[in-house]
Amino acid sequence: MEALAFVGERYRLTQARLADLASIPIRWRRGSGSSAYYPRRAHGFDRPHILLRVPRGATARWHTYRRARARFGTPPGGIELDVRVLAGAVLVHELTHAVQHGAAGDGRRRFSEVETTENEIEFVRRHAPAAFAQLVPVLRKKRATAAARKAARGAARADAPVGLAALRAIVLRTAGALAALVRTASAPAPQPTRRRRGRSPTPTGS
């Protein structure tokens, strides 16, 4: 099996340790979905095992994790790959997790998707160089320097009083408008005056 031989060479496993790795049961499934390494008993198995899903058809899209330390990854749409090579790459990925969990007799290693991605890529480079050539660089996101972060915090502090003063002015204006509204509403309404009309003592036209 190409994937098993690749992992054995990658980690320089002895024949005994390679046999331990080869004894891990594999559940093959055709169709879409994720593959996985199960380090504990599950799904009717009383020991660690691998679920390997292989897409239907002659070819399928290959997708890797995007990890800057792995340096390369598949483009967003993936890369078309012969399904046999894809199955081998996915099996390399899961066998690498098995090695990380100590299934090859060397004890547990640090869990890392960078390591699995690097192994996948190297397997594809050897078995499908045309697909390997389509990988794209994965660049590390630039982090702001300590000086830049300090300058940004200083600018934020400098702007803070202005923002607080403007907010205080808005609150005061709103409070004043509300107080005026309350005074107007509580004031008694003016009563209409009733003036009795009578005859003026002064004759009209005098």
C-alpha positions as CSV (number, residue, x, y, z in Angstrom):
1,M,0.0,0.0,0.0
2,E,1.6,3.3,-1.2
3,A,0.3,5.4,1.7
4,L,1.5,3.0,4.4
5,A,4.9,2.7,2.7
6,F,5.1,6.5,2.5
7,V,4.4,7.0,6.2
8,G,6.8,4.2,7.2
9,E,9.6,5.9,5.2
10,R,8.6,9.4,6.4
11,Y,9.0,8.4,10.1
12,R,11.7,5.7,9.6
13,L,9.5,3.1,11.2
14,T,10.9,-0.4,11.9
15,Q,9.2,-3.4,10.4
16,A,7.5,-4.1,13.8
17,R,6.2,-0.5,14.1
18,L,5.1,-0.5,10.5
19,A,3.2,-3.7,11.2
20,D,1.5,-2.0,14.1
21,L,0.4,0.8,11.9
22,A,-0.7,-1.6,9.2
23,S,-2.9,-3.5,11.7
24,I,-5.2,-0.4,12.2
25,P,-8.6,-1.3,10.8
26,I,-9.9,0.9,8.0
27,R,-13.6,1.5,7.2
28,W,-13.9,2.4,3.6
29,R,-16.9,4.5,2.5
30,R,-17.8,5.8,-0.9
31,G,-19.3,9.2,-1.1
32,S,-18.8,12.7,0.2
33,G,-17.9,13.5,3.8
34,S,-14.9,13.7,6.2
35,S,-12.4,11.0,7.0
36,A,-11.1,10.6,10.5
37,Y,-8.8,8.7,12.8
38,Y,-10.5,7.4,16.0
39,P,-8.0,6.8,18.8
40,R,-10.6,4.9,21.0
41,R,-13.1,2.2,20.6
42,A,-16.2,3.2,18.5
43,H,-18.4,2.1,15.6
44,G,-18.1,-1.6,16.6
45,F,-14.3,-1.6,16.8
46,D,-12.6,-2.3,20.2
47,R,-9.5,-0.4,19.3
48,P,-8.3,2.6,17.2
49,H,-9.4,2.6,13.6
50,I,-9.7,4.9,10.6
51,L,-12.8,6.0,8.6
52,L,-11.7,6.7,5.0
53,R,-14.3,8.3,2.7
54,V,-13.5,8.1,-1.0
55,P,-15.5,10.2,-3.4
56,R,-17.4,8.5,-6.2
57,G,-16.1,8.9,-9.7
58,A,-12.7,8.7,-11.4
59,T,-11.6,12.1,-10.1
60,A,-12.4,14.4,-7.2
61,R,-11.4,17.8,-5.7
62,W,-8.5,17.8,-3.3
63,H,-8.6,20.3,-0.5
64,T,-5.9,20.8,2.2
65,Y,-5.9,22.8,5.4
66,R,-4.5,26.3,4.9
67,R,-1.5,26.5,7.3
68,A,1.2,29.0,6.9
69,R,3.8,26.7,8.3
70,A,3.0,24.1,5.7
71,R,3.8,26.9,3.1
72,F,1.4,25.6,0.4
73,G,-2.2,24.7,0.2
74,T,-4.9,24.1,-2.4
75,P,-6.7,27.1,-4.0
76,P,-10.3,27.8,-2.7
77,G,-11.8,25.6,-5.4
78,G,-9.5,22.7,-4.7
79,I,-7.5,20.7,-7.3
80,E,-8.8,18.0,-9.5
81,L,-7.1,14.7,-8.6
82,D,-7.3,11.1,-9.6
83,V,-9.5,9.5,-6.9
84,R,-6.9,6.8,-6.3
85,V,-4.2,9.4,-5.5
86,L,-6.7,11.3,-3.4
87,A,-7.6,8.2,-1.4
88,G,-3.8,7.7,-0.8
89,A,-3.3,11.3,0.3
90,V,-6.3,11.2,2.7
91,L,-5.0,7.9,4.1
92,V,-1.6,9.5,4.6
93,H,-3.3,12.3,6.5
94,E,-5.1,9.8,8.9
95,L,-2.1,7.6,9.3
96,T,-0.2,10.6,10.4
97,H,-2.7,11.3,13.1
98,A,-2.3,7.6,14.1
99,V,1.4,8.2,14.5
100,Q,0.8,11.4,16.5
101,H,-1.4,9.3,18.9
102,G,1.3,6.7,19.4
103,A,-0.1,3.9,17.3
104,A,3.3,3.2,15.7
105,G,4.9,2.6,19.1
106,D,6.9,5.8,19.5
107,G,4.6,7.4,22.1
108,R,2.4,10.4,21.5
109,R,3.5,13.3,19.4
110,R,2.1,16.8,19.4
111,F,-1.2,16.9,17.5
112,S,-0.8,19.1,14.4
113,E,-2.7,19.6,11.2
114,V,0.5,21.2,9.8
115,E,2.2,17.9,9.9
116,T,-0.7,16.1,8.2
117,T,-0.9,18.8,5.5
118,E,2.9,18.6,4.8
119,N,2.7,14.8,4.5
120,E,-0.3,15.0,2.1
121,I,1.4,17.5,-0.1
122,E,4.6,15.5,-0.2
123,F,2.6,12.4,-1.2
124,V,0.9,14.2,-4.0
125,R,4.2,15.7,-5.2
126,R,5.5,12.2,-5.6
127,H,2.4,10.6,-7.2
128,A,0.7,13.6,-9.0
129,P,3.3,16.3,-9.9
130,A,0.9,18.1,-12.2
131,A,-1.5,18.6,-9.3
132,F,1.3,19.5,-6.9
133,A,2.2,22.3,-9.4
134,Q,-1.2,23.9,-8.9
135,L,-0.7,24.5,-5.1
136,V,-0.6,28.1,-4.0
137,P,1.6,29.7,-1.3
138,V,-0.1,30.3,2.1
139,L,1.3,33.5,3.5
140,R,1.5,34.2,7.2
141,K,-0.7,37.1,8.3
142,K,1.5,40.1,9.3
143,R,1.2,41.1,12.9
144,A,1.5,44.7,14.0
145,T,4.7,45.5,15.7
146,A,4.8,46.4,19.4
147,A,5.5,50.0,18.5
148,A,2.5,50.1,16.1
149,R,0.2,48.6,18.7
150,K,1.4,51.1,21.3
151,A,0.9,54.0,18.9
152,A,-2.6,52.8,18.1
153,R,-3.5,52.6,21.8
154,G,-2.1,56.1,22.4
155,A,-4.2,57.5,19.5
156,A,-7.3,55.9,20.9
157,R,-6.6,57.4,24.3
158,A,-6.1,60.9,22.8
159,D,-9.4,60.7,20.9
160,A,-11.3,59.5,24.0
161,P,-11.8,62.9,25.7
162,V,-13.2,64.5,22.5
163,G,-15.6,61.7,22.1
164,L,-16.7,61.8,25.8
165,A,-17.1,65.6,25.6
166,A,-19.3,65.4,22.6
167,L,-21.4,62.7,24.2
168,R,-21.8,64.8,27.4
169,A,-23.0,67.7,25.3
170,I,-25.6,65.6,23.6
171,V,-26.8,64.2,26.9
172,L,-27.1,67.7,28.4
173,R,-29.0,69.0,25.4
174,T,-31.4,66.1,25.5
175,A,-31.9,66.5,29.2
176,G,-32.7,70.3,28.8
177,A,-35.2,69.6,26.0
178,L,-36.9,67.0,28.2
179,A,-37.1,69.3,31.1
180,A,-38.7,72.0,29.0
181,L,-41.2,69.6,27.7
182,V,-42.1,68.4,31.2
183,R,-42.6,72.0,32.4
184,T,-44.8,72.8,29.4
185,A,-46.9,69.7,30.0
186,S,-47.4,70.4,33.8
187,A,-48.3,74.1,33.4
188,P,-52.1,74.8,34.0
189,A,-54.0,75.6,30.8
190,P,-55.2,79.2,30.6
191,Q,-59.0,79.6,31.4
192,P,-61.1,81.5,28.9
193,T,-62.5,84.9,30.2
194,R,-66.2,85.6,30.0
195,R,-66.9,89.2,29.6
196,R,-70.4,90.4,30.0
197,R,-71.3,92.7,27.2
198,G,-73.3,95.8,28.1
199,R,-74.2,99.2,26.7
200,S,-71.4,101.6,26.8
201,P,-72.1,104.7,28.8
202,T,-70.6,106.8,26.1
203,P,-72.8,107.3,23.1
204,T,-71.4,106.2,19.8
205,G,-69.9,109.0,17.8
206,S,-69.2,111.3,20.7
